Structures are given as structure tokens and as C-alpha cells.
Amino acid sequence: MEQEIMSTCIVCGQPKEQGIHIVNEFICLDCETEMVQTKVEDEKYPFFVHRLRQIAVRYHV
Ligand SMILES: [Zn+2]
């Protein structure tokens, strides 16, 4: 039997199986890949930074 463990990604808000956990938060593989490829001048970059900062503030990391 296969067990599906779905976590809700904090970036896209979608339940995903694959991804990384940062403290108690989850970022799906798609968003992680996108984040890594996002350049500072990209308009999406502040959005990702904002999301990650929310984690940092909450957990004091
Ligand atoms: Zn995601």
C-alpha cells in the first residue's frame, strides 16, 4: 500500500506530495525549483522573499 502524505505548500497553497519542509512549513518541489530559478530582478522574487520572511519571523530563524 502506498501512503500519500500531502502537505500544503505555503507559496502556491496547493497540497503537494513532494517538496521540502522548512521548520514546520512546507514548500513544494515546483515552487522550490521556481524559487531557485527566480532572479532578483524578476517580479516574482519579492513575493517569494515575502513568503520566506513570514517563516523567518514566525520561527525566528
Ligand atoms: Zn508550491
PDB file of the backbone (N, CA, C, O) and the ligand in Angstrom, with CONECT records:
HET     ZN  A 101       1
ATOM      1  N   MET A   1       0.826  -1.213   0.000  1.00  0.00           N
ATOM      2  CA  MET A   1       0.000   0.000   0.000  1.00  0.00           C
ATOM      3  C   MET A   1       0.852   1.251   0.000  1.00  0.00           C
ATOM      4  O   MET A   1       1.875   1.340   0.680  1.00  0.00           O
ATOM      5  N   GLU A   2       0.407   2.194  -0.769  1.00  0.00           N
ATOM      6  CA  GLU A   2       1.136   3.436  -0.835  1.00  0.00           C
ATOM      7  C   GLU A   2       0.455   4.490   0.034  1.00  0.00           C
ATOM      8  O   GLU A   2      -0.754   4.712  -0.039  1.00  0.00           O
ATOM      9  N   GLN A   3       1.261   5.112   0.838  1.00  0.00           N
ATOM     10  CA  GLN A   3       0.696   6.139   1.708  1.00  0.00           C
ATOM     11  C   GLN A   3       0.998   7.524   1.147  1.00  0.00           C
ATOM     12  O   GLN A   3       2.146   7.881   0.882  1.00  0.00           O
ATOM     13  N   GLU A   4      -0.044   8.263   0.984  1.00  0.00           N
ATOM     14  CA  GLU A   4       0.137   9.606   0.452  1.00  0.00           C
ATOM     15  C   GLU A   4       0.139  10.628   1.572  1.00  0.00           C
ATOM     16  O   GLU A   4      -0.834  10.778   2.312  1.00  0.00           O
ATOM     17  N   ILE A   5       1.237  11.311   1.673  1.00  0.00           N
ATOM     18  CA  ILE A   5       1.320  12.372   2.669  1.00  0.00           C
ATOM     19  C   ILE A   5       1.345  13.706   1.926  1.00  0.00           C
ATOM     20  O   ILE A   5       2.334  14.079   1.296  1.00  0.00           O
ATOM     21  N   MET A   6       0.240  14.392   2.024  1.00  0.00           N
ATOM     22  CA  MET A   6       0.140  15.658   1.329  1.00  0.00           C
ATOM     23  C   MET A   6       0.333  16.811   2.306  1.00  0.00           C
ATOM     24  O   MET A   6      -0.279  16.858   3.373  1.00  0.00           O
ATOM     25  N   SER A   7       1.189  17.727   1.915  1.00  0.00           N
ATOM     26  CA  SER A   7       1.365  18.923   2.710  1.00  0.00           C
ATOM     27  C   SER A   7       0.960  20.121   1.863  1.00  0.00           C
ATOM     28  O   SER A   7       1.121  20.112   0.643  1.00  0.00           O
ATOM     29  N   THR A   8       0.441  21.140   2.510  1.00  0.00           N
ATOM     30  CA  THR A   8       0.036  22.330   1.778  1.00  0.00           C
ATOM     31  C   THR A   8       1.211  23.282   1.653  1.00  0.00           C
ATOM     32  O   THR A   8       1.792  23.725   2.643  1.00  0.00           O
ATOM     33  N   CYS A   9       1.538  23.578   0.422  1.00  0.00           N
ATOM     34  CA  CYS A   9       2.642  24.481   0.133  1.00  0.00           C
ATOM     35  C   CYS A   9       2.286  25.902   0.550  1.00  0.00           C
ATOM     36  O   CYS A   9       1.198  26.391   0.248  1.00  0.00           O
ATOM     37  N   ILE A  10       3.205  26.561   1.244  1.00  0.00           N
ATOM     38  CA  ILE A  10       2.921  27.925   1.714  1.00  0.00           C
ATOM     39  C   ILE A  10       3.044  28.955   0.613  1.00  0.00           C
ATOM     40  O   ILE A  10       2.573  30.083   0.758  1.00  0.00           O
ATOM     41  N   VAL A  11       3.679  28.575  -0.494  1.00  0.00           N
ATOM     42  CA  VAL A  11       3.862  29.528  -1.589  1.00  0.00           C
ATOM     43  C   VAL A  11       2.673  29.508  -2.542  1.00  0.00           C
ATOM     44  O   VAL A  11       2.075  30.550  -2.810  1.00  0.00           O
ATOM     45  N   CYS A  12       2.327  28.332  -3.053  1.00  0.00           N
ATOM     46  CA  CYS A  12       1.232  28.248  -4.015  1.00  0.00           C
ATOM     47  C   CYS A  12      -0.092  27.841  -3.378  1.00  0.00           C
ATOM     48  O   CYS A  12      -1.152  27.963  -3.992  1.00  0.00           O
ATOM     49  N   GLY A  13      -0.018  27.351  -2.124  1.00  0.00           N
ATOM     50  CA  GLY A  13      -1.232  26.982  -1.416  1.00  0.00           C
ATOM     51  C   GLY A  13      -1.846  25.671  -1.868  1.00  0.00           C
ATOM     52  O   GLY A  13      -2.967  25.342  -1.480  1.00  0.00           O
ATOM     53  N   GLN A  14      -1.122  24.924  -2.682  1.00  0.00           N
ATOM     54  CA  GLN A  14      -1.625  23.655  -3.186  1.00  0.00           C
ATOM     55  C   GLN A  14      -1.119  22.490  -2.337  1.00  0.00           C
ATOM     56  O   GLN A  14       0.022  22.509  -1.876  1.00  0.00           O
ATOM     57  N   PRO A  15      -1.957  21.483  -2.130  1.00  0.00           N
ATOM     58  CA  PRO A  15      -1.482  20.282  -1.460  1.00  0.00           C
ATOM     59  C   PRO A  15      -0.587  19.464  -2.379  1.00  0.00           C
ATOM     60  O   PRO A  15      -1.009  19.049  -3.458  1.00  0.00           O
ATOM     61  N   LYS A  16       0.634  19.237  -1.955  1.00  0.00           N
ATOM     62  CA  LYS A  16       1.602  18.508  -2.782  1.00  0.00           C
ATOM     63  C   LYS A  16       2.277  17.414  -1.961  1.00  0.00           C
ATOM     64  O   LYS A  16       2.357  17.481  -0.734  1.00  0.00           O
ATOM     65  N   GLU A  17       2.760  16.403  -2.685  1.00  0.00           N
ATOM     66  CA  GLU A  17       3.459  15.306  -2.019  1.00  0.00           C
ATOM     67  C   GLU A  17       4.951  15.583  -1.887  1.00  0.00           C
ATOM     68  O   GLU A  17       5.563  15.301  -0.857  1.00  0.00           O
ATOM     69  N   GLN A  18       5.524  16.144  -2.956  1.00  0.00           N
ATOM     70  CA  GLN A  18       6.972  16.336  -2.973  1.00  0.00           C
ATOM     71  C   GLN A  18       7.342  17.780  -2.685  1.00  0.00           C
ATOM     72  O   GLN A  18       6.754  18.724  -3.213  1.00  0.00           O
ATOM     73  N   GLY A  19       8.333  17.908  -1.834  1.00  0.00           N
ATOM     74  CA  GLY A  19       8.785  19.244  -1.505  1.00  0.00           C
ATOM     75  C   GLY A  19       9.701  19.210  -0.302  1.00  0.00           C
ATOM     76  O   GLY A  19      10.116  18.144   0.153  1.00  0.00           O
ATOM     77  N   ILE A  20      10.011  20.388   0.206  1.00  0.00           N
ATOM     78  CA  ILE A  20      10.896  20.481   1.360  1.00  0.00           C
ATOM     79  C   ILE A  20      10.163  21.114   2.529  1.00  0.00           C
ATOM     80  O   ILE A  20       9.274  21.948   2.353  1.00  0.00           O
ATOM     81  N   HIS A  21      10.552  20.703   3.714  1.00  0.00           N
ATOM     82  CA  HIS A  21       9.998  21.288   4.924  1.00  0.00           C
ATOM     83  C   HIS A  21      11.022  22.229   5.539  1.00  0.00           C
ATOM     84  O   HIS A  21      12.168  21.857   5.790  1.00  0.00           O
ATOM     85  N   ILE A  22      10.585  23.441   5.770  1.00  0.00           N
ATOM     86  CA  ILE A  22      11.427  24.413   6.467  1.00  0.00           C
ATOM     87  C   ILE A  22      10.743  24.676   7.799  1.00  0.00           C
ATOM     88  O   ILE A  22       9.656  25.251   7.849  1.00  0.00           O
ATOM     89  N   VAL A  23      11.386  24.252   8.868  1.00  0.00           N
ATOM     90  CA  VAL A  23      10.785  24.277  10.192  1.00  0.00           C
ATOM     91  C   VAL A  23       9.461  23.514  10.102  1.00  0.00           C
ATOM     92  O   VAL A  23       9.470  22.317   9.815  1.00  0.00           O
ATOM     93  N   ASN A  24       8.341  24.167  10.338  1.00  0.00           N
ATOM     94  CA  ASN A  24       7.057  23.462  10.225  1.00  0.00           C
ATOM     95  C   ASN A  24       6.318  23.802   8.943  1.00  0.00           C
ATOM     96  O   ASN A  24       5.172  23.395   8.751  1.00  0.00           O
ATOM     97  N   GLU A  25       6.973  24.545   8.072  1.00  0.00           N
ATOM     98  CA  GLU A  25       6.318  24.937   6.837  1.00  0.00           C
ATOM     99  C   GLU A  25       6.788  24.074   5.683  1.00  0.00           C
ATOM    100  O   GLU A  25       7.856  23.464   5.730  1.00  0.00           O
ATOM    101  N   PHE A  26       5.969  24.038   4.650  1.00  0.00           N
ATOM    102  CA  PHE A  26       6.255  23.179   3.522  1.00  0.00           C
ATOM    103  C   PHE A  26       6.276  23.989   2.231  1.00  0.00           C
ATOM    104  O   PHE A  26       5.401  24.818   1.978  1.00  0.00           O
ATOM    105  N   ILE A  27       7.295  23.728   1.426  1.00  0.00           N
ATOM    106  CA  ILE A  27       7.372  24.340   0.100  1.00  0.00           C
ATOM    107  C   ILE A  27       7.466  23.200  -0.906  1.00  0.00           C
ATOM    108  O   ILE A  27       8.358  22.356  -0.818  1.00  0.00           O
ATOM    109  N   CYS A  28       6.548  23.180  -1.855  1.00  0.00           N
ATOM    110  CA  CYS A  28       6.521  22.082  -2.811  1.00  0.00           C
ATOM    111  C   CYS A  28       7.706  22.167  -3.780  1.00  0.00           C
ATOM    112  O   CYS A  28       8.343  23.208  -3.944  1.00  0.00           O
ATOM    113  N   LEU A  29       7.961  21.036  -4.402  1.00  0.00           N
ATOM    114  CA  LEU A  29       9.101  20.932  -5.306  1.00  0.00           C
ATOM    115  C   LEU A  29       9.011  21.945  -6.448  1.00  0.00           C
ATOM    116  O   LEU A  29      10.016  22.533  -6.850  1.00  0.00           O
ATOM    117  N   ASP A  30       7.804  22.140  -6.962  1.00  0.00           N
ATOM    118  CA  ASP A  30       7.605  23.085  -8.064  1.00  0.00           C
ATOM    119  C   ASP A  30       8.011  24.501  -7.664  1.00  0.00           C
ATOM    120  O   ASP A  30       8.728  25.188  -8.391  1.00  0.00           O
ATOM    121  N   CYS A  31       7.536  24.920  -6.492  1.00  0.00           N
ATOM    122  CA  CYS A  31       7.832  26.267  -6.023  1.00  0.00           C
ATOM    123  C   CYS A  31       9.306  26.414  -5.662  1.00  0.00           C
ATOM    124  O   CYS A  31       9.917  27.454  -5.906  1.00  0.00           O
ATOM    125  N   GLU A  32       9.864  25.361  -5.081  1.00  0.00           N
ATOM    126  CA  GLU A  32      11.269  25.404  -4.709  1.00  0.00           C
ATOM    127  C   GLU A  32      12.131  25.576  -5.954  1.00  0.00           C
ATOM    128  O   GLU A  32      13.061  26.382  -5.986  1.00  0.00           O
ATOM    129  N   THR A  33      11.795  24.796  -6.973  1.00  0.00           N
ATOM    130  CA  THR A  33      12.532  24.878  -8.239  1.00  0.00           C
ATOM    131  C   THR A  33      12.382  26.264  -8.856  1.00  0.00           C
ATOM    132  O   THR A  33      13.345  26.854  -9.346  1.00  0.00           O
ATOM    133  N   GLU A  34      11.157  26.763  -8.820  1.00  0.00           N
ATOM    134  CA  GLU A  34      10.887  28.083  -9.389  1.00  0.00           C
ATOM    135  C   GLU A  34      11.634  29.175  -8.623  1.00  0.00           C
ATOM    136  O   GLU A  34      12.159  30.126  -9.202  1.00  0.00           O
ATOM    137  N   MET A  35      11.661  29.002  -7.309  1.00  0.00           N
ATOM    138  CA  MET A  35      12.318  29.982  -6.453  1.00  0.00           C
ATOM    139  C   MET A  35      13.815  30.054  -6.724  1.00  0.00           C
ATOM    140  O   MET A  35      14.414  31.129  -6.767  1.00  0.00           O
ATOM    141  N   VAL A  36      14.396  28.870  -6.906  1.00  0.00           N
ATOM    142  CA  VAL A  36      15.826  28.783  -7.180  1.00  0.00           C
ATOM    143  C   VAL A  36      16.160  29.462  -8.513  1.00  0.00           C
ATOM    144  O   VAL A  36      17.216  30.074  -8.673  1.00  0.00           O
ATOM    145  N   GLN A  37      15.226  29.334  -9.462  1.00  0.00           N
ATOM    146  CA  GLN A  37      15.458  29.885 -10.801  1.00  0.00           C
ATOM    147  C   GLN A  37      15.069  31.355 -10.924  1.00  0.00           C
ATOM    148  O   GLN A  37      15.388  32.018 -11.911  1.00  0.00           O
ATOM    149  N   THR A  38      14.377  31.846  -9.904  1.00  0.00           N
ATOM    150  CA  THR A  38      13.916  33.228  -9.950  1.00  0.00           C
ATOM    151  C   THR A  38      15.073  34.194  -9.688  1.00  0.00           C
ATOM    152  O   THR A  38      15.794  34.069  -8.699  1.00  0.00           O
ATOM    153  N   LYS A  39      15.228  35.137 -10.577  1.00  0.00           N
ATOM    154  CA  LYS A  39      16.289  36.122 -10.411  1.00  0.00           C
ATOM    155  C   LYS A  39      15.780  37.297  -9.573  1.00  0.00           C
ATOM    156  O   LYS A  39      14.578  37.538  -9.464  1.00  0.00           O
ATOM    157  N   VAL A  40      16.724  38.005  -8.996  1.00  0.00           N
ATOM    158  CA  VAL A  40      16.380  39.128  -8.115  1.00  0.00           C
ATOM    159  C   VAL A  40      15.532  40.174  -8.848  1.00  0.00           C
ATOM    160  O   VAL A  40      14.638  40.778  -8.256  1.00  0.00           O
ATOM    161  N   GLU A  41      15.814  40.381 -10.127  1.00  0.00           N
ATOM    162  CA  GLU A  41      15.074  41.390 -10.890  1.00  0.00           C
ATOM    163  C   GLU A  41      13.706  40.905 -11.363  1.00  0.00           C
ATOM    164  O   GLU A  41      12.913  41.675 -11.906  1.00  0.00           O
ATOM    165  N   ASP A  42      13.445  39.613 -11.148  1.00  0.00           N
ATOM    166  CA  ASP A  42      12.152  39.055 -11.529  1.00  0.00           C
ATOM    167  C   ASP A  42      11.051  39.618 -10.629  1.00  0.00           C
ATOM    168  O   ASP A  42      11.252  39.802  -9.429  1.00  0.00           O
ATOM    169  N   GLU A  43       9.895  39.886 -11.219  1.00  0.00           N
ATOM    170  CA  GLU A  43       8.805  40.460 -10.429  1.00  0.00           C
ATOM    171  C   GLU A  43       8.239  39.479  -9.389  1.00  0.00           C
ATOM    172  O   GLU A  43       7.563  39.887  -8.445  1.00  0.00           O
ATOM    173  N   LYS A  44       8.517  38.202  -9.572  1.00  0.00           N
ATOM    174  CA  LYS A  44       8.057  37.195  -8.611  1.00  0.00           C
ATOM    175  C   LYS A  44       8.947  37.133  -7.371  1.00  0.00           C
ATOM    176  O   LYS A  44       8.532  36.645  -6.319  1.00  0.00           O
ATOM    177  N   TYR A  45      10.153  37.624  -7.508  1.00  0.00           N
ATOM    178  CA  TYR A  45      11.131  37.498  -6.427  1.00  0.00           C
ATOM    179  C   TYR A  45      10.662  38.081  -5.091  1.00  0.00           C
ATOM    180  O   TYR A  45      10.790  37.421  -4.060  1.00  0.00           O
ATOM    181  N   PRO A  46      10.119  39.309  -5.091  1.00  0.00           N
ATOM    182  CA  PRO A  46       9.634  39.869  -3.813  1.00  0.00           C
ATOM    183  C   PRO A  46       8.548  39.015  -3.176  1.00  0.00           C
ATOM    184  O   PRO A  46       8.445  38.946  -1.951  1.00  0.00           O
ATOM    185  N   PHE A  47       7.751  38.376  -3.993  1.00  0.00           N
ATOM    186  CA  PHE A  47       6.694  37.503  -3.488  1.00  0.00           C
ATOM    187  C   PHE A  47       7.286  36.323  -2.719  1.00  0.00           C
ATOM    188  O   PHE A  47       6.826  35.994  -1.625  1.00  0.00           O
ATOM    189  N   PHE A  48       8.291  35.698  -3.289  1.00  0.00           N
ATOM    190  CA  PHE A  48       8.953  34.569  -2.627  1.00  0.00           C
ATOM    191  C   PHE A  48       9.655  35.021  -1.350  1.00  0.00           C
ATOM    192  O   PHE A  48       9.575  34.364  -0.312  1.00  0.00           O
ATOM    193  N   VAL A  49      10.329  36.132  -1.448  1.00  0.00           N
ATOM    194  CA  VAL A  49      11.048  36.664  -0.281  1.00  0.00           C
ATOM    195  C   VAL A  49      10.067  36.964   0.847  1.00  0.00           C
ATOM    196  O   VAL A  49      10.326  36.684   2.017  1.00  0.00           O
ATOM    197  N   HIS A  50       8.930  37.545   0.457  1.00  0.00           N
ATOM    198  CA  HIS A  50       7.902  37.872   1.435  1.00  0.00           C
ATOM    199  C   HIS A  50       7.404  36.614   2.147  1.00  0.00           C
ATOM    200  O   HIS A  50       7.247  36.600   3.368  1.00  0.00           O
ATOM    201  N   ARG A  51       7.161  35.571   1.376  1.00  0.00           N
ATOM    202  CA  ARG A  51       6.682  34.315   1.942  1.00  0.00           C
ATOM    203  C   ARG A  51       7.707  33.706   2.899  1.00  0.00           C
ATOM    204  O   ARG A  51       7.370  33.256   3.994  1.00  0.00           O
ATOM    205  N   LEU A  52       8.946  33.704   2.462  1.00  0.00           N
ATOM    206  CA  LEU A  52      10.006  33.121   3.290  1.00  0.00           C
ATOM    207  C   LEU A  52      10.242  33.947   4.541  1.00  0.00           C
ATOM    208  O   LEU A  52      10.565  33.415   5.603  1.00  0.00           O
ATOM    209  N   ARG A  53      10.077  35.257   4.401  1.00  0.00           N
ATOM    210  CA  ARG A  53      10.271  36.119   5.556  1.00  0.00           C
ATOM    211  C   ARG A  53       9.214  35.849   6.623  1.00  0.00           C
ATOM    212  O   ARG A  53       9.482  35.964   7.819  1.00  0.00           O
ATOM    213  N   GLN A  54       8.019  35.492   6.181  1.00  0.00           N
ATOM    214  CA  GLN A  54       6.958  35.153   7.130  1.00  0.00           C
ATOM    215  C   GLN A  54       7.359  33.960   7.990  1.00  0.00           C
ATOM    216  O   GLN A  54       7.069  33.922   9.186  1.00  0.00           O
ATOM    217  N   ILE A  55       8.020  32.999   7.382  1.00  0.00           N
ATOM    218  CA  ILE A  55       8.514  31.841   8.136  1.00  0.00           C
ATOM    219  C   ILE A  55       9.585  32.300   9.112  1.00  0.00           C
ATOM    220  O   ILE A  55       9.563  31.936  10.287  1.00  0.00           O
ATOM    221  N   ALA A  56      10.507  33.086   8.626  1.00  0.00           N
ATOM    222  CA  ALA A  56      11.633  33.550   9.433  1.00  0.00           C
ATOM    223  C   ALA A  56      11.134  34.330  10.649  1.00  0.00           C
ATOM    224  O   ALA A  56      11.653  34.165  11.753  1.00  0.00           O
ATOM    225  N   VAL A  57      10.145  35.161  10.448  1.00  0.00           N
ATOM    226  CA  VAL A  57       9.599  35.964  11.538  1.00  0.00           C
ATOM    227  C   VAL A  57       8.904  35.072  12.561  1.00  0.00           C
ATOM    228  O   VAL A  57       9.051  35.253  13.769  1.00  0.00           O
ATOM    229  N   ARG A  58       8.153  34.117  12.054  1.00  0.00           N
ATOM    230  CA  ARG A  58       7.373  33.260  12.930  1.00  0.00           C
ATOM    231  C   ARG A  58       8.246  32.353  13.808  1.00  0.00           C
ATOM    232  O   ARG A  58       7.943  32.101  14.974  1.00  0.00           O
ATOM    233  N   TYR A  59       9.330  31.879  13.208  1.00  0.00           N
ATOM    234  CA  TYR A  59      10.164  30.901  13.930  1.00  0.00           C
ATOM    235  C   TYR A  59      11.516  31.465  14.372  1.00  0.00           C
ATOM    236  O   TYR A  59      12.344  30.756  14.945  1.00  0.00           O
ATOM    237  N   HIS A  60      11.720  32.741  14.097  1.00  0.00           N
ATOM    238  CA  HIS A  60      12.963  33.400  14.490  1.00  0.00           C
ATOM    239  C   HIS A  60      14.195  32.668  13.970  1.00  0.00           C
ATOM    240  O   HIS A  60      15.153  32.435  14.707  1.00  0.00           O
ATOM    241  N   VAL A  61      14.156  32.314  12.705  1.00  0.00           N
ATOM    242  CA  VAL A  61      15.311  31.648  12.106  1.00  0.00           C
ATOM    243  C   VAL A  61      16.146  32.657  11.327  1.00  0.00           C
ATOM    244  O   VAL A  61      17.168  32.294  10.745  1.00  0.00           O
TER     245      VAL A  61
HETATM  246 ZN    ZN A 101       4.048  25.299  -4.153  1.00  0.00          ZN2+
END
